[in-house]
Amino acid sequence: MGSTAVHVRFEGLSGNFLARKWRVPNHTAPFKPFPTSLTSIVVPRSRSLFINRTGDKRRVELTLDEAKTWGIEDQADQELIFAKAQCADRSNRFCLRMLLNAEHSTSDVRSNTFQVYLRLVKDAKFHATHLADFEGLIVPLHYGIITQWAGTSWRELAFTRLNTEANRIVVCRAFEGLHDHGIDHGGLFTLRDFRHAIIDVDAPGLTDADRLNGKAPCYIVDFSNAQADHHCARKLPILPYATFPWYPQVGCIELTDALVMLDLVKCPDARTAASEALAWHAEYSKRYPELTNSDVMIAQRARLYPDMPPLYDAVLVSFESDDLYARAIITRSDEEKAEAEAGVDGSLPDSVTRSQPR
Ligand SMILES: [Zn+2]
């Protein structure tokens, strides 16, 4: 059992607020327990209150005074205000999604602010029901109303020097991970929607090279439009292409959108060849019809593009032989990995590919 309530203090405001565990009506799936040792968190005075502004959805900073009026007047295309909070020793960072002036802003079910409330509820329900196994990996830890702080949205990073190919691949990889687990985000239609892809570029321990080279954790947020019954039929890895593969070749609409909007098409130096990847996918799937498409995609990436970031950092992939279509041995659990790494003579097979875990 974690804490059921936490004191929240805003620097510059007198008094504390008490954040209690949230109960979603008609919903029983549990949220992550809030760390027991944490009884209070602080929202610093500066660079801590934000909103994705109406229109272009760029993240802007607000003052407490500016935030106070949220929800008093209804306006179209409304977004939530969110706060970056931290515990005393700054070892944990949190995101508070705030429905301000709630008595007024949720009083009219036709209002835009009420729709914001509904999205918050849908997102919370979806997290508890479908995402518990991925929290802290490709989605933030979700405590009910407070979540793990996930970082800076791609909508912002796209305008910075961190808009590197490596980081664009990492964003796409997070969506591929969701799809492999049956989840379609349901909200990727324009570049503005990439505010839902968040990279924690300020995570402790990262070097500048790490930030540029796709080593910062990436999380996907806002599952208010998501579907959990997606059977991903993609046949191409979501990597840079010199050509412009379109939906029929990629095999998945949402990931085609990600590929195109993340500028991974028409990359002059790309070595990923759609025709080669499609031919390999068809032959490998034919040889091993019992495999899931997710396993085929993991094997395809490891076999054809071993110098690209793997689909999953924590998964070990080896092959039974050097044959192009040799069966991949995919090792997910720590015990399986220890066995695979030990091998018969205690050495790694030559064909093992793996990357550094996060
Ligand atoms: Zn898909």
Residues whose N, C-alpha, C, O or C-beta is under 5 A from the ligand:
A	BS01	ZN	H179 C232 A233 C252
